[in-house]
């Protein structure tokens, strides 16, 4: 069997008029390469003046080239010679059901093997304005009648078709006679609709924020999802890559309310993309990971997009245009990792309101609320002369002068001196100290002893007691790939060894280690000791441990407002590297992995909510929305590595940053959605009040017997457990995009509503029986941690 080479041929026919209102029709035919016989590769500007008349393209089903005698004689001798020299018979589309042949030609077998979707094949209906019948050659006729035709306007049409090598000579010759009596083009595929027909698909537009622009788009894209029972369903729509997100819009919109004001349910931000895979094979079970920042040159039939927040989407471009899959993929690979922070969407948009930085940390307020003695706020870093990774103001021991602070900072990595994070009125405190950048010596030890001036100092080396950054990065990638399953077959394979795979990721081990270290810090702090967390530059794991310890010892941080203030002061103000850790931008040529320290913190809080259901004011869904917001580059809260970077961006003369805090939740959610974060068990008295924890209630039936205090009244902090057996997998987050594994929320929502009703009833009764001097703030009437010290 001989080899048949296939060539792509494109054509266009444009209607034009000159300044004298004379109409012209210009035909252009483009061949992909030169032929061996030297015929021109491109035929352009074949025009004919149409004064008082116009050109119409007709199709004639009777002109099937069954024999050469059936053909009209070509006016052009060379074209006729080419026709007689080649036994060229145009293929008829397999979409025509009336055409049945027992034996197919070589080209017909090749066309069938392409498995072209029916949507790409032309219909059987002939059109006077379009090459609509691929089975018939097209003749160009001149119609002298003008009165029965609509007014001519400038326009045109275009399309493309495939041509085998032994037909190219004939097609090139016939292309030269397009403005004459006969034109022998055969179009298998026409991508553009008639000019007088409006395609409703093209009306699908993305929802754009102010300043958001479309980079690439594709119509007739399918998004697939697998449901319970193994059934895979697909929906068609338009896919857009913008400067903010990858947005999929259904052709038929649903009336369901949106879960986010800024993003649709099928929208994912470019900053949240972890990896892009090319889907290979007819079944789509094989995937090839595409490097971010690269370009693909081959045709892309489908992609699988995996996100850092455990969402994933699968798209198919089989029904879209030829290059749309490649264009969308290249746009994602290029724009999901900008080269610098200034290219993030936060620098390009405006929410019609320039917010004041009302959520910034005021360290004097933090120090005063803690009631920790012998501490002061230092302003030695007002112009960032001490360290650009620290805020302009931070808390240090009261006896430390600014000059001594500068000397100590020179001994630590990043020129960051030890900084105070939290304390209590009995003298307990938590400091974060970077590791030394000089060799240990007695003089160095003396300087740090003079800095703290306390004999109740406990130092915890976080680098030795907690997994390294590399281990955490590998752990996150393993957990992400383990829980993102695109079908039941893949789920069944992973289920066979799920628990061993989960253990090998080390994720729960890291969660347990963080909770145990936090409990150790909380225990030491409540008895008045100064705990020093020593780690790297003091910008990662030490912040995690200190934040968890504060949650354990102070119930104010367990409210939503207190929790957000904790993140703002410890994470944002003290310089956790959100942009670098979450790979929002890529400043180097080497692609870095996500550092999941902040996600690990949220998972630890999630474990607290499960072990103490009534101790947190918010539900786990709130924590998921916080994690999603860290990957949403609309707000300035989570897109910088330090306050210094934020100040520089805000004062930039070229692109000044407008401040929009992530804690302004009404920008993303409605009031009912925000109310659903509230935990109905928080703040509910579980029994009638009593004068002290050692005495029975006035309404108790107990006689002549003292009631011993029970857990957790006897504790000054939450005794959270870090043992693996007491930890739970965060399935609500990890399986959020796996429909056949997600549990129904119907009964959970009903139970939550019943709890809210019960809380309202109990609160009403408690208000009517309230006695003076009794604290009703806490669930179990626990003394405030500050009152017990």
DORO-308752 format. One record per residue (C-alpha): x, y, z; residue in one letter. Coordinates in steps of 0.25 Angstrom, whole numbers, plus 5000, padded with zeros to 4 digits. Each point is the difference from the previous one (the first is absolute). Example, Ala and Ser with C-alpha at 12.3 -4.5 7.8 and 13.67 -1.06 7.14 Angstrom:
2
5049; 4982; 5031; a
5006; 5014; 4998; s
// end
This chain:
789
5000; 5000; 5000; x
5006; 5013; 4996; x
5002; 5012; 5010; x
4991; 5011; 4998; x
5004; 5014; 5005; x
4990; 5010; 5005; x
5000; 5015; 4998; x
4992; 5010; 5007; x
4994; 5010; 4991; x
4993; 5013; 5004; x
4991; 5009; 4992; x
4993; 5013; 5002; x
4990; 5008; 4991; x
4998; 5015; 5004; x
4990; 5010; 4994; x
5006; 5014; 4999; x
4996; 5013; 4993; x
5009; 5012; 4996; x
4997; 5014; 5002; x
4992; 5001; 4987; x
4990; 4990; 5007; x
5005; 4989; 4990; x
4999; 4986; 5006; x
5011; 4990; 4999; x
5002; 4986; 5005; x
5014; 4996; 5004; x
5003; 4985; 5001; x
5013; 4995; 5008; x
5005; 4986; 5000; x
5011; 4996; 5009; x
5008; 4987; 4999; x
5009; 4995; 5011; x
5012; 4998; 4991; x
5006; 5001; 4986; x
4998; 4988; 4991; x
5010; 4993; 4992; x
4995; 5005; 4987; x
5002; 5015; 5004; x
4986; 5004; 5000; x
4997; 5012; 5009; x
4998; 4997; 5015; x
4991; 5011; 5002; x
4990; 5006; 4990; x
4995; 5014; 5005; x
4992; 5012; 4995; x
4992; 4992; 4989; x
4989; 5011; 4998; x
4989; 5004; 4991; x
4993; 5013; 4999; x
4985; 4998; 5002; x
4994; 5013; 4995; x
4985; 4999; 5002; x
5001; 4985; 5003; x
5006; 4991; 5011; x
5006; 4986; 5001; x
4992; 4988; 5006; x
5006; 4987; 5004; x
4991; 4988; 4996; x
5001; 4985; 5003; x
4996; 4990; 4990; x
4998; 4986; 5005; x
5000; 4995; 4985; x
5014; 5003; 4998; x
5006; 4988; 5007; x
5013; 4997; 4992; x
4996; 4986; 4997; x
5006; 5000; 4986; x
5008; 5011; 4993; x
4989; 5001; 4989; x
4990; 5005; 5010; x
5009; 5013; 5002; x
4998; 5013; 4994; x
5012; 5004; 4991; x
5009; 5010; 5008; x
5003; 5013; 4994; x
5014; 4999; 5004; x
5008; 4990; 4992; x
5010; 4997; 5011; x
4989; 4998; 5010; x
4993; 4990; 4991; x
5013; 4993; 4997; x
5002; 4998; 5014; x
4986; 4995; 5002; x
5002; 4990; 4989; x
5014; 4996; 5005; x
4994; 4996; 5014; x
4989; 4991; 5003; x
4996; 5009; 5011; x
4986; 4997; 5006; x
4996; 5008; 5012; x
4997; 4993; 5013; x
4986; 5000; 5005; x
4998; 5003; 5015; x
4997; 4988; 5008; x
4989; 5008; 5007; x
4991; 4998; 4988; x
4992; 4988; 5003; x
4995; 4998; 4986; x
5014; 4997; 4995; x
5004; 4986; 5002; x
5012; 4993; 4993; x
5004; 4985; 5002; x
5015; 5004; 4998; x
5007; 5013; 5004; x
5011; 5006; 4993; x
5013; 5003; 5008; x
4996; 5014; 5003; x
4986; 4996; 5004; x
5006; 4990; 5010; x
5010; 5011; 5005; x
4988; 5010; 5002; x
4992; 4989; 5008; x
5012; 4998; 5009; x
5001; 5014; 5004; x
4986; 4998; 5008; x
4996; 5015; 4997; x
4989; 5004; 5009; x
4987; 5002; 4994; x
5000; 5014; 5004; x
5011; 5003; 4991; x
4994; 4994; 4987; x
4992; 5009; 4991; x
4985; 4997; 5000; x
4992; 4994; 4988; x
4993; 5013; 4997; x
5005; 5008; 4988; x
5003; 5015; 5002; x
5002; 5011; 4991; x
5009; 5007; 5009; x
5009; 4989; 5005; x
5008; 4988; 4995; x
4990; 4991; 5007; x
5000; 4987; 4993; x
5014; 4993; 5001; x
4995; 4990; 4990; x
4999; 5010; 4988; x
5010; 5009; 4993; x
4997; 5014; 5001; x
4997; 5009; 4987; x
5001; 5015; 5000; x
4989; 5006; 4992; x
4997; 5014; 4996; x
4986; 5004; 5003; x
4996; 5012; 4991; x
4987; 5002; 5008; x
5001; 5011; 5010; x
4986; 5004; 5004; x
4997; 4986; 5006; x
5012; 5000; 5009; x
5003; 5007; 5013; x
5009; 5013; 5001; x
5014; 4996; 4999; x
5009; 5003; 5012; x
5015; 4997; 5003; x
5002; 4987; 5006; x
5006; 4986; 4997; x
5002; 4986; 5004; x
5011; 4990; 5003; x
5003; 4986; 5003; x
5010; 4989; 4998; x
5001; 4986; 4995; x
5009; 4988; 4998; x
5007; 4996; 4987; x
5008; 4988; 4997; x
5013; 5001; 4992; x
4994; 4995; 4986; x
4989; 5010; 5001; x
5008; 5013; 5003; x
5004; 5003; 4985; x
4985; 5000; 4996; x
4996; 5008; 5012; x
5011; 5011; 4997; x
4996; 5001; 4986; x
4985; 5001; 5003; x
5003; 5010; 5011; x
5005; 5009; 4989; x
4986; 5000; 4993; x
4992; 5003; 5013; x
4995; 5013; 4993; x
4996; 4993; 4988; x
4990; 4990; 4996; x
5004; 4988; 5007; x
5006; 4998; 5014; x
5003; 4986; 5005; x
5002; 5001; 5015; x
4996; 4989; 5009; x
4998; 5005; 5015; x
4999; 4989; 5010; x
4999; 5009; 5012; x
4995; 5014; 5001; x
5002; 5007; 5013; x
4993; 5013; 4998; x
4984; 5001; 4999; x
4993; 5008; 4989; x
5002; 5015; 5001; x
4985; 5001; 5002; x
4999; 4990; 5011; x
5003; 5004; 5014; x
5007; 4989; 5008; x
4995; 5000; 5015; x
5013; 4994; 5005; x
5008; 5012; 4996; x
4991; 5009; 5009; x
5006; 4993; 5013; x
5008; 5010; 5007; x
5008; 4998; 5013; x
4997; 5008; 5013; x
5011; 5010; 5001; x
5004; 5008; 5012; x
5005; 5015; 4998; x
5013; 4999; 4993; x
4999; 4986; 4996; x
5003; 4996; 4986; x
4999; 4988; 4991; x
5013; 4993; 4996; x
4995; 4988; 4992; x
4986; 4994; 4998; x
4994; 4987; 4994; x
4985; 4996; 4996; x
4994; 4987; 5000; x
5009; 4995; 5012; x
4995; 4988; 5008; x
5002; 4999; 5015; x
4999; 4986; 5006; x
4997; 4995; 5014; x
4998; 4986; 5005; x
4988; 4997; 5009; x
4996; 4989; 5009; x
4998; 4987; 4993; x
5012; 5003; 4990; x
4991; 5008; 4991; x
5008; 5011; 4993; x
4992; 5013; 4996; x
5005; 5011; 4991; x
4995; 5014; 4998; x
5003; 5009; 4989; x
5004; 5015; 5001; x
5010; 5011; 4997; x
5014; 5000; 5007; x
5007; 5012; 5003; x
5014; 5003; 5005; x
5001; 5014; 5006; x
5010; 5008; 5008; x
4993; 4995; 5013; x
4995; 4986; 4997; x
4996; 4988; 4991; x
4985; 5002; 4998; x
4990; 4990; 4995; x
4986; 5005; 4996; x
4989; 4991; 4996; x
4992; 5002; 4988; x
4988; 4998; 5008; x
5002; 5007; 5013; x
4994; 4994; 5013; x
4991; 5009; 5009; x
5008; 4995; 5013; x
5006; 5011; 5008; x
5015; 5002; 5000; x
5008; 4995; 5011; x
5010; 5012; 4998; x
4997; 5014; 4995; x
5014; 5001; 4993; x
5001; 4986; 4994; x
4990; 4990; 4994; x
4999; 4986; 5004; x
5008; 4996; 4988; x
5010; 5011; 5001; x
5014; 4998; 5006; x
5010; 5011; 5002; x
5013; 4999; 4992; x
5008; 5001; 5014; x
4993; 4987; 5005; x
5005; 4991; 4989; x
5010; 4990; 5004; x
5002; 4992; 4987; x
4994; 4998; 4986; x
5000; 4987; 4994; x
4997; 4996; 4985; x
4990; 4989; 4999; x
5004; 4989; 4991; x
4993; 4988; 4993; x
4986; 4998; 4996; x
4996; 4996; 5015; x
5007; 5012; 5006; x
5006; 4991; 5011; x
5014; 5004; 4996; x
5006; 5014; 5004; x
5013; 5007; 4997; x
5004; 5011; 5009; x
5003; 5013; 4993; x
5011; 5009; 5006; x
4995; 5014; 5004; x
5007; 5011; 4992; x
5001; 4991; 4988; x
4993; 5000; 4987; x
4994; 4989; 4992; x
5000; 4999; 4985; x
4992; 4987; 4998; x
4985; 4999; 5000; x
4993; 4999; 5013; x
4987; 4992; 5001; x
4998; 5002; 5015; x
5006; 5005; 5013; x
4999; 4996; 5015; x
5002; 5012; 5009; x
5004; 4997; 5014; x
4999; 5011; 5011; x
5007; 5003; 5013; x
4987; 5001; 5007; x
4997; 4985; 4996; x
4990; 5004; 4989; x
5002; 4995; 4986; x
4993; 5001; 4986; x
5001; 4991; 4988; x
4998; 5007; 4986; x
4998; 4994; 4986; x
5003; 5008; 4987; x
4996; 4989; 4990; x
4988; 5009; 4996; x
5007; 5013; 5000; x
5009; 5006; 4990; x
5013; 4994; 4995; x
5009; 5009; 5008; x
4991; 5004; 5011; x
5005; 4989; 5010; x
5015; 5004; 4997; x
4997; 5014; 5002; x
4993; 4998; 5013; x
5011; 4991; 5005; x
5011; 5010; 4997; x
4992; 5011; 5006; x
4999; 4992; 5013; x
5015; 4996; 5000; x
5005; 5014; 4998; x
4990; 5008; 5009; x
4999; 4991; 5012; x
5014; 5004; 5005; x
5003; 5014; 4997; x
5014; 5005; 5001; x
4998; 5010; 5010; x
4990; 5004; 5011; x
4996; 5013; 4992; x
4993; 4991; 4989; x
4990; 4994; 5010; x
4986; 5005; 4998; x
4999; 5008; 5013; x
5009; 5011; 4993; x
4990; 5001; 4988; x
4987; 5000; 5006; x
4991; 5009; 5008; x
4988; 4997; 5008; x
4995; 5014; 4999; x
5005; 5003; 5014; x
5013; 5003; 5005; x
5000; 4994; 5014; x
5008; 5005; 5012; x
5009; 4990; 5006; x
4991; 4999; 5012; x
5004; 4985; 5002; x
5015; 5003; 5003; x
5006; 4995; 5012; x
5002; 5010; 5012; x
5010; 4994; 5009; x
4998; 5009; 5011; x
4985; 4995; 5001; x
5005; 4985; 4999; x
5010; 5003; 5012; x
4989; 5007; 5008; x
4990; 4989; 4998; x
5009; 4989; 5004; x
5004; 5008; 5013; x
5014; 4994; 4999; x
5009; 5008; 5009; x
5014; 5006; 4997; x
4998; 5001; 4985; x
5000; 5012; 4991; x
4998; 5004; 4985; x
5012; 5003; 4992; x
5000; 5010; 4989; x
5015; 4997; 4996; x
4995; 4994; 4987; x
4992; 5012; 4995; x
5008; 5002; 4987; x
5003; 4985; 5000; x
5014; 5002; 5004; x
5000; 4988; 5009; x
4994; 4990; 4991; x
4991; 5001; 4988; x
4992; 4987; 5003; x
4995; 5006; 5014; x
4989; 5010; 5001; x
5004; 5014; 5004; x
4996; 4998; 5014; x
5001; 4987; 5009; x
5001; 4996; 5014; x
5013; 4998; 5008; x
5004; 4999; 5015; x
4998; 5014; 5006; x
5015; 5001; 5004; x
5005; 4997; 4986; x
5005; 5013; 4994; x
4999; 5003; 4985; x
5015; 4999; 4999; x
5001; 4987; 5007; x
4989; 4995; 4991; x
5008; 5003; 4987; x
5012; 4993; 5006; x
4992; 4987; 5003; x
4993; 5001; 4986; x
5014; 4999; 4994; x
5002; 4986; 5006; x
4987; 4994; 4994; x
4996; 4996; 4986; x
4993; 5010; 4992; x
5005; 5011; 5010; x
4987; 4997; 5008; x
5002; 5001; 5015; x
4991; 4991; 5010; x
4986; 5006; 5000; x
4989; 4998; 5010; x
4987; 4994; 4996; x
4991; 4998; 5012; x
5000; 4999; 5015; x
4992; 5000; 5012; x
4999; 5009; 5013; x
5008; 4989; 5008; x
5013; 5003; 4992; x
4998; 4988; 4990; x
5004; 5004; 4986; x
5003; 4994; 4986; x
5012; 5006; 4991; x
5004; 4996; 4986; x
5015; 5000; 4998; x
5007; 4997; 4987; x
5012; 4991; 5000; x
5014; 5006; 5001; x
5008; 5004; 4988; x
5013; 5001; 5008; x
5007; 4989; 5008; x
4995; 4998; 5014; x
5009; 5006; 5011; x
4999; 5004; 5014; x
4999; 5015; 4996; x
4988; 4996; 4991; x
4994; 4992; 5011; x
5001; 5012; 5009; x
4994; 5010; 4991; x
4987; 4991; 4999; x
5000; 4998; 5015; x
5000; 5015; 5001; x
4989; 5001; 4990; x
4990; 4991; 5007; x
5005; 5002; 5015; x
4992; 4989; 5006; x
5004; 4986; 5006; x
4987; 4994; 4996; x
5004; 4999; 4985; x
4997; 4987; 4992; x
5005; 4999; 4986; x
4994; 4991; 4990; x
5008; 4997; 4987; x
4988; 5000; 4990; x
5010; 4995; 4989; x
5003; 4988; 5007; x
4986; 4997; 5006; x
4992; 5002; 4988; x
5000; 4996; 4985; x
5009; 5008; 4990; x
4994; 5008; 4989; x
5004; 4990; 4990; x
4993; 4989; 5008; x
4987; 5009; 5001; x
5000; 5003; 4985; x
5001; 4985; 4996; x
4990; 4997; 5010; x
4990; 5010; 4994; x
5002; 4995; 4986; x
4998; 4985; 5004; x
4987; 5004; 5008; x
4995; 5008; 4988; x
5002; 4989; 4990; x
4995; 4990; 5009; x
4986; 5006; 5002; x
4998; 5006; 4986; x
4993; 4989; 4993; x
4993; 5002; 4986; x
4993; 4987; 5000; x
4995; 4988; 5008; x
5010; 4991; 4993; x
5011; 5009; 5005; x
4993; 5000; 5014; x
4999; 4985; 5001; x
5015; 4999; 4997; x
5004; 5010; 5011; x
4990; 4994; 5010; x
5008; 4987; 5000; x
5012; 5007; 5007; x
4994; 5013; 5005; x
5004; 4999; 5014; x
5014; 4996; 4997; x
5001; 5011; 4989; x
4994; 5010; 5010; x
5011; 4996; 5011; x
5011; 5001; 4990; x
4996; 5014; 4996; x
5004; 5004; 5014; x
4989; 5011; 5001; x
4993; 4995; 5012; x
5013; 4998; 5007; x
5003; 5015; 4997; x
4987; 5004; 5006; x
5002; 4992; 5012; x
5014; 5005; 5002; x
4995; 5015; 4999; x
4989; 4997; 5010; x
5010; 4994; 5010; x
5010; 5011; 5000; x
4989; 5010; 5001; x
4994; 4993; 5013; x
5015; 5000; 5005; x
5001; 5015; 4998; x
4986; 5003; 5006; x
5003; 4992; 5012; x
5014; 5007; 5003; x
4994; 5014; 4997; x
4988; 4998; 5010; x
5010; 4997; 5011; x
5007; 5013; 4997; x
5012; 4995; 4992; x
5006; 5007; 4988; x
5000; 4991; 4988; x
5009; 5003; 4988; x
4997; 4993; 4987; x
5013; 5000; 4992; x
4999; 4997; 4985; x
5006; 5005; 4987; x
4997; 5014; 4998; x
4988; 4999; 5009; x
4990; 5002; 4989; x
4993; 4986; 4998; x
4999; 4988; 5010; x
5002; 5009; 5012; x
4989; 5008; 4997; x
4991; 4988; 4998; x
5003; 4995; 5014; x
4999; 5013; 5007; x
4986; 5002; 4993; x
4995; 4987; 5005; x
5005; 5002; 5014; x
4992; 5013; 5000; x
4988; 4993; 4996; x
5001; 4990; 5011; x
5003; 5010; 5011; x
4990; 5012; 4997; x
4986; 4998; 4996; x
4999; 5014; 4993; x
5008; 4994; 4988; x
4989; 4990; 4999; x
4990; 5010; 4995; x
5000; 5003; 4985; x
5005; 5015; 5003; x
5011; 4995; 5009; x
5004; 4989; 4990; x
5001; 5010; 4989; x
5008; 5010; 5009; x
5009; 4988; 5004; x
5003; 4997; 4985; x
5002; 5015; 4997; x
5010; 5002; 5012; x
5008; 4987; 4999; x
5000; 4996; 4986; x
4998; 5013; 4992; x
5007; 5010; 5009; x
5012; 4991; 5004; x
5003; 4997; 4986; x
4995; 4986; 4996; x
5004; 4999; 4985; x
4986; 4998; 4994; x
5004; 5003; 4986; x
5013; 4991; 5000; x
4993; 4989; 5008; x
4988; 4999; 4992; x
5007; 5002; 4987; x
4992; 5012; 4996; x
5011; 5005; 4991; x
5013; 4994; 4995; x
5012; 5009; 5002; x
5011; 4990; 4996; x
5001; 4991; 4987; x
4998; 4988; 5009; x
4986; 4996; 5004; x
4997; 4998; 5015; x
4990; 4992; 5007; x
4990; 5005; 5009; x
5003; 5001; 5015; x
4988; 4996; 5007; x
5003; 5005; 5014; x
4988; 5009; 5000; x
4991; 4989; 4996; x
5006; 4991; 5010; x
4996; 5011; 5011; x
4985; 5000; 4994; x
5000; 4985; 5001; x
5005; 5000; 5015; x
4988; 5010; 5003; x
4991; 4990; 4993; x
5005; 4989; 5009; x
4997; 5009; 5012; x
4986; 5003; 4995; x
4997; 4984; 4999; x
5007; 4998; 5014; x
4992; 5011; 5007; x
4988; 5003; 4992; x
4995; 5011; 5009; x
5013; 5008; 5001; x
5001; 5007; 4987; x
4990; 5010; 4995; x
5001; 4996; 4986; x
4998; 4987; 4992; x
5011; 4993; 4991; x
4993; 5006; 4987; x
5006; 5014; 5005; x
5014; 4994; 5000; x
4998; 4995; 4986; x
4995; 5014; 4995; x
5013; 5006; 5007; x
5009; 4990; 4992; x
4993; 5003; 4987; x
5002; 5015; 5003; x
5015; 4999; 5002; x
5000; 4995; 4985; x
4991; 5012; 4995; x
5009; 5011; 4995; x
4989; 5011; 5001; x
5003; 5004; 5015; x
5014; 5005; 5004; x
5000; 4992; 5014; x
5006; 4987; 4995; x
5008; 5004; 4987; x
5013; 5006; 5007; x
5012; 4994; 5007; x
5001; 5011; 5010; x
4994; 5014; 5004; x
5012; 5006; 4993; x
4995; 4995; 4987; x
4986; 5004; 5002; x
5005; 5015; 5003; x
5009; 5000; 4988; x
4988; 4995; 4991; x
4991; 5010; 5007; x
5009; 5012; 4997; x
5004; 4996; 4986; x
4999; 5011; 4990; x
4997; 4991; 4988; x
4990; 4990; 5006; x
4996; 5005; 5014; x
4993; 4989; 5007; x
4986; 5002; 5005; x
4998; 4993; 5014; x
4988; 4990; 5001; x
5001; 4991; 5012; x
4996; 4986; 4999; x
4992; 5001; 5013; x
4990; 5009; 4994; x
4991; 4987; 4997; x
4988; 5008; 4994; x
5009; 5001; 4987; x
4999; 4985; 4998; x
4988; 4995; 5008; x
4986; 5004; 5003; x
4995; 5002; 5014; x
4993; 4986; 5001; x
5013; 4993; 4995; x
5008; 5007; 5011; x
4990; 4997; 5011; x
5001; 4985; 4996; x
5015; 5000; 5005; x
4994; 5002; 5014; x
5002; 4988; 5009; x
4986; 4998; 5008; x
5007; 4993; 5011; x
5009; 5011; 5004; x
4996; 5009; 5012; x
4989; 4990; 5004; x
5000; 4998; 5015; x
4999; 4984; 5002; x
4995; 5001; 5014; x
4994; 5010; 5010; x
5010; 5010; 5005; x
5007; 4997; 5014; x
5008; 5009; 5009; x
5013; 4992; 4998; x
5004; 4988; 4992; x
5002; 4992; 5013; x
4985; 5001; 5005; x
4988; 4993; 4994; x
4989; 5008; 4993; x
4989; 5006; 5008; x
4990; 4992; 4992; x
5008; 4987; 5002; x
4994; 4987; 5006; x
5013; 4997; 5006; x
5000; 4999; 5016; x
5012; 5000; 5009; x
5010; 4998; 4989; x
5010; 5009; 4994; x
5001; 5001; 4985; x
5014; 4998; 4995; x
5004; 5009; 4988; x
5000; 4993; 4987; x
5007; 5002; 4987; x
5002; 5011; 4995; x
4998; 5009; 5012; x
5012; 4995; 5007; x
5009; 5005; 4988; x
5005; 5014; 4998; x
5001; 4997; 4985; x
4994; 4991; 4990; x
5007; 4986; 5002; x
5000; 4997; 4985; x
5005; 4986; 4996; x
5011; 4999; 4989; x
4999; 4984; 5000; x
4997; 4995; 4986; x
4988; 4991; 5006; x
4993; 5013; 5004; x
5002; 5007; 4987; x
4991; 5000; 4988; x
5002; 5002; 4985; x
4994; 5013; 4995; x
4991; 4994; 4990; x
4991; 5012; 4998; x
5012; 5007; 4994; x
5008; 4989; 4994; x
4988; 4994; 4993; x
4993; 5013; 4996; x
5001; 4997; 4985; x
4997; 4985; 5000; x
4984; 4999; 4999; x
4999; 4985; 5002; x
5008; 5001; 5013; x
4993; 5013; 5006; x
4990; 4997; 5011; x
4986; 5007; 4999; x
4999; 5012; 5009; x
4985; 4999; 5002; x
5000; 4994; 5013; x
5012; 5008; 5005; x
4993; 5013; 4996; x
4987; 4995; 5007; x
5008; 4997; 5013; x
5007; 5013; 4999; x
4987; 5007; 4999; x
4994; 4993; 5012; x
5012; 5003; 5008; x
4998; 5015; 4997; x
4986; 4999; 5004; x
5004; 4993; 5013; x
5011; 5011; 5003; x
4990; 5011; 4998; x
4990; 4993; 5010; x
5011; 4997; 5010; x
5006; 5014; 4999; x
4986; 5006; 5003; x
4998; 4991; 5012; x
5014; 5004; 5006; x
4997; 5015; 4998; x
4987; 4998; 5008; x
5007; 4993; 5012; x
5013; 5008; 5000; x
5007; 5002; 5013; x
5009; 5012; 5003; x
5015; 4997; 5000; x
4999; 4987; 4991; x
5008; 5000; 4987; x
4991; 4995; 4989; x
5010; 5002; 4989; x
5006; 4986; 5000; x
4994; 4987; 4997; x
5004; 4993; 5013; x
5002; 5013; 5008; x
5015; 4998; 4999; x
5008; 5011; 5006; x
5007; 5009; 4990; x
5014; 4995; 4998; x
5005; 5014; 5004; x
4992; 4999; 5013; x
5006; 4987; 5004; x
5015; 5005; 4999; x
// end
